[in-house]
Amino acid sequence: MDLHLQGKSVVITGGTEGIGKALAFAFLEEGAKVAVCGRSREKREALEKEVAAKGFDILCMEGDVGREADMDAFAKAAATRHGGIDVWVNNAGYVNRKCMLDYTMEEYDALMNTNLRAVFYCSRLAAGYMKEKKSGVILNASSWAALMPQADTAIYGVAKAGVSCMTRALAATLAPYGIRVNAYRPGVIATEINLKNAGAQSGKFTKNIAMDRMGTPEEMARVIVFLASDAASYVNGVDIEVSGGKFAVQDCQMSWDWMRQGQL
């Protein structure tokens, strides 16, 4: 299937690791012109080397989504180098794990600023470029926590629920300009952070997943690329869940137990 992404200008925040990095390569392989930002110089330089080694070119800039001046400069650089902005992916996120009642207001603000406020600012920024072309796609990273929060990431979940709501509102607001807005909701994806947190207890992370495993960043990226493409031209204002069937039923291990017992 031709996704018609050849030559498209794609911008990805938080694009130097995990899902964002896999997404950058997925778009490059489709022939898109890609720009990513990240806060870590080490990760940016490593990505640039890896991209060059595979024969691609990428714009990789320092940028914190919580700083408006950074995003203004990033968007301008991407639009200038790649001839505008066709796809903007708000992938950057930040988690701070602790009991909900133990968050300071400064920590609360940091979580909301990165995970929700920045999504609004960057979406508005992207829309400014897309409105000129009367077309574009904005994709926002939501989370399973938006649907079912965890006690140790409650404020993160609140912010991501806001992202899901904002996605629907932006989709309706920007539709007259030919701009689609959707969100993607990852399940447990095998990023470096998740693998580190899981350690030897990966079963704890996968027991509620029907497929009984973590997803890969590449599996996540393929869905996001589809949402950015013309193949998804009538998909708008929704959260697309990519979770391997997380909580598809109350006991996702039952069928696996049957199989192990030779009953399936």
C-alpha positions as CSV (number, residue, x, y, z in Angstrom):
1,M,0.0,0.0,0.0
2,D,1.3,3.4,-1.0
3,L,0.8,5.6,2.1
4,H,1.7,8.8,0.1
5,L,4.2,10.0,2.7
6,Q,7.0,10.5,0.2
7,G,8.4,14.0,0.7
8,K,6.1,14.9,3.5
9,S,7.5,17.0,6.3
10,V,7.1,15.2,9.7
11,V,7.9,16.7,13.1
12,I,8.3,14.5,16.2
13,T,8.8,15.7,19.7
14,G,10.6,13.3,22.0
15,G,12.0,11.6,19.0
16,T,15.4,10.4,20.1
17,E,14.4,7.2,22.0
18,G,11.7,4.6,22.4
19,I,8.6,5.0,20.4
20,G,9.7,8.3,19.0
21,K,12.9,6.9,17.7
22,A,11.2,3.9,16.0
23,L,8.7,6.4,14.6
24,A,11.4,8.6,13.1
25,F,12.9,5.5,11.2
26,A,9.4,4.4,10.1
27,F,8.7,7.7,8.5
28,L,12.2,7.9,6.9
29,E,11.6,4.5,5.4
30,E,8.4,5.8,3.9
31,G,10.4,8.6,2.2
32,A,9.3,11.4,4.6
33,K,11.5,14.3,5.6
34,V,11.8,14.0,9.4
35,A,12.7,16.5,12.2
36,V,13.0,15.4,15.8
37,C,13.8,17.1,19.1
38,G,15.0,15.9,22.4
39,R,16.7,17.2,25.6
40,S,19.6,14.8,25.7
41,R,22.6,15.7,23.6
42,E,24.0,12.2,23.9
43,K,20.8,10.7,22.5
44,R,20.5,13.2,19.7
45,E,24.1,12.6,18.6
46,A,23.6,8.8,18.7
47,L,20.4,9.1,16.6
48,E,22.1,11.2,14.0
49,K,24.9,8.7,13.7
50,E,22.4,5.8,13.4
51,V,20.3,7.6,10.8
52,A,23.4,8.5,8.7
53,A,24.7,4.9,8.9
54,K,21.4,3.7,7.3
55,G,21.7,6.3,4.5
56,F,19.0,8.7,5.7
57,D,19.1,12.4,6.7
58,I,17.3,13.9,9.7
59,L,17.0,17.3,11.4
60,C,17.7,16.6,15.1
61,M,17.5,19.6,17.5
62,E,17.7,20.3,21.2
63,G,14.3,21.1,22.5
64,D,12.2,20.9,25.6
65,V,8.4,20.9,24.9
66,G,7.9,22.8,28.1
67,R,9.7,25.8,26.7
68,E,7.7,27.7,24.1
69,A,10.8,29.4,22.6
70,D,12.3,25.9,21.9
71,M,9.3,24.7,20.1
72,D,9.0,28.0,18.1
73,A,12.6,27.6,16.9
74,F,12.1,23.8,16.2
75,A,9.0,24.3,14.2
76,K,10.6,27.2,12.2
77,A,13.7,25.2,11.5
78,A,11.7,22.1,10.3
79,A,9.4,24.2,8.1
80,T,12.3,26.1,6.6
81,R,14.4,23.0,5.8
82,H,11.5,20.8,4.7
83,G,9.1,23.2,3.1
84,G,6.4,23.4,5.7
85,I,4.9,21.0,8.2
86,D,2.6,18.2,7.1
87,V,2.6,15.9,10.2
88,W,3.3,16.9,13.8
89,V,3.6,14.1,16.4
90,N,3.3,15.2,20.1
91,N,5.2,12.2,21.4
92,A,7.2,13.7,24.3
93,G,6.1,12.8,27.8
94,Y,7.3,12.7,31.4
95,V,6.4,10.4,34.3
96,N,7.0,10.9,38.0
97,R,6.1,7.9,40.1
98,K,4.8,8.4,43.6
99,C,1.7,8.4,45.7
100,M,-0.8,11.0,44.5
101,L,-1.0,12.8,47.8
102,D,2.8,13.2,47.9
103,Y,3.2,15.3,44.8
104,T,4.2,18.9,45.4
105,M,2.5,21.6,43.4
106,E,5.7,22.1,41.6
107,E,5.8,18.5,40.6
108,Y,2.1,18.6,39.6
109,D,2.8,21.7,37.4
110,A,5.8,19.9,35.7
111,L,3.7,16.9,34.8
112,M,0.8,19.0,33.5
113,N,3.1,21.3,31.6
114,T,5.0,18.6,29.7
115,N,2.1,16.1,29.2
116,L,-0.8,18.5,28.5
117,R,0.0,22.1,28.2
118,A,2.8,21.4,25.7
119,V,0.5,19.3,23.6
120,F,-1.9,22.3,23.3
121,Y,0.9,24.7,22.5
122,C,2.6,22.5,20.0
123,S,-0.7,21.6,18.3
124,R,-1.6,25.3,18.0
125,L,1.9,25.9,16.6
126,A,1.6,23.1,14.1
127,A,-1.9,24.2,13.0
128,G,-0.5,27.6,12.1
129,Y,1.7,26.0,9.5
130,M,-0.9,23.5,8.3
131,K,-3.7,26.0,7.9
132,E,-1.8,27.7,5.0
133,K,-1.8,24.4,3.1
134,K,-5.4,23.5,4.1
135,S,-4.1,20.0,5.1
136,G,-2.2,18.3,7.9
137,V,-2.2,15.7,10.6
138,I,-1.6,16.2,14.3
139,L,-1.0,13.0,16.4
140,N,-0.9,13.1,20.2
141,A,0.5,10.5,22.6
142,S,-2.2,9.5,25.1
143,S,-1.8,6.6,27.4
144,W,-3.6,3.6,28.9
145,A,-3.4,5.7,32.1
146,A,-5.9,8.1,30.5
147,L,-8.4,5.2,30.6
148,M,-7.4,3.4,33.8
149,P,-4.9,5.4,36.0
150,Q,-2.4,3.9,38.3
151,A,-1.9,5.0,41.9
152,D,1.7,5.9,41.4
153,T,1.2,7.8,38.2
154,A,-2.1,9.5,38.9
155,I,-1.3,13.0,37.8
156,Y,0.3,11.7,34.6
157,G,-3.0,9.8,34.0
158,V,-5.0,13.0,34.6
159,A,-2.9,14.8,32.0
160,K,-3.2,12.1,29.4
161,A,-7.0,12.0,29.9
162,G,-6.8,15.7,29.1
163,V,-4.8,14.9,26.0
164,S,-7.6,12.5,24.8
165,C,-10.3,15.2,25.4
166,M,-8.2,17.9,23.7
167,T,-7.7,15.6,20.7
168,R,-11.4,15.4,20.1
169,A,-11.9,19.1,20.5
170,L,-9.0,20.0,18.2
171,A,-10.2,17.5,15.6
172,A,-13.5,19.3,15.4
173,T,-11.9,22.8,15.5
174,L,-9.4,22.1,12.8
175,A,-11.5,19.9,10.4
176,P,-12.6,22.9,8.3
177,Y,-8.9,23.4,7.5
178,G,-8.4,19.9,6.3
179,I,-6.4,19.0,9.4
180,R,-7.0,15.7,11.2
181,V,-6.2,15.2,14.9
182,N,-5.9,11.8,16.5
183,A,-4.3,10.2,19.6
184,Y,-2.5,6.9,20.1
185,R,-2.8,5.0,23.3
186,P,0.1,2.5,23.8
187,G,-0.2,-0.4,26.1
188,V,3.0,-1.8,27.6
189,I,5.7,-1.2,25.0
190,A,9.2,-2.6,25.3
191,T,11.1,0.7,25.6
192,E,14.3,1.0,27.5
193,I,12.5,2.5,30.4
194,N,9.8,-0.2,30.6
195,L,12.3,-3.0,30.2
196,K,14.3,-1.5,33.1
197,N,11.2,-1.1,35.3
198,A,10.0,-4.6,34.5
199,G,13.4,-6.3,35.1
200,A,12.9,-10.0,36.0
201,Q,9.2,-9.3,36.7
202,S,8.0,-8.9,33.1
203,G,5.1,-11.2,33.8
204,K,3.7,-8.6,36.2
205,F,3.5,-6.2,33.2
206,T,2.0,-8.7,30.7
207,K,-0.5,-10.7,32.8
208,N,-3.4,-8.5,31.8
209,I,-2.5,-8.5,28.1
210,A,-4.3,-11.0,25.9
211,M,-1.2,-11.5,23.7
212,D,0.9,-12.1,26.9
213,R,3.8,-10.0,25.8
214,M,5.0,-6.4,25.5
215,G,4.6,-4.6,22.2
216,T,7.7,-3.3,20.4
217,P,8.3,0.3,19.5
218,E,8.3,-0.7,15.9
219,E,4.8,-2.2,16.2
220,M,3.6,1.1,17.8
221,A,5.3,3.1,15.1
222,R,3.6,1.3,12.2
223,V,0.2,2.3,13.6
224,I,1.2,5.9,14.0
225,V,2.5,6.1,10.5
226,F,-0.8,4.7,9.2
227,L,-2.7,7.4,11.1
228,A,-0.5,10.0,9.5
229,S,-1.2,8.7,6.0
230,D,-3.9,9.2,3.5
231,A,-5.0,5.6,4.2
232,A,-6.5,7.0,7.4
233,S,-8.1,10.0,5.7
234,Y,-11.5,9.4,7.4
235,V,-10.0,8.7,10.9
236,N,-10.4,11.8,13.0
237,G,-10.9,12.7,16.7
238,V,-10.2,9.3,18.2
239,D,-7.8,7.4,20.5
240,I,-6.3,4.4,18.7
241,E,-5.3,1.7,21.3
242,V,-2.3,-0.4,20.6
243,S,-2.1,-2.7,23.6
244,G,-2.2,-6.4,22.5
245,G,-5.6,-6.7,24.0
246,K,-4.9,-5.2,27.5
247,F,-7.9,-6.1,29.7
248,A,-9.7,-7.5,26.7
249,V,-11.3,-9.8,29.4
250,Q,-11.1,-9.9,33.1
251,D,-8.6,-12.7,33.2
252,C,-6.2,-12.5,30.2
253,Q,-4.2,-15.5,31.4
254,M,-7.1,-18.0,31.3
255,S,-6.6,-19.1,27.7
256,W,-2.8,-19.4,28.2
257,D,-3.4,-21.6,31.2
258,W,-5.8,-23.8,29.1
259,M,-3.1,-24.1,26.4
260,R,-0.4,-25.0,28.9
261,Q,-2.8,-27.7,30.3
262,G,-3.5,-29.1,26.8
263,Q,-7.2,-27.9,27.0
264,L,-7.0,-25.5,24.1
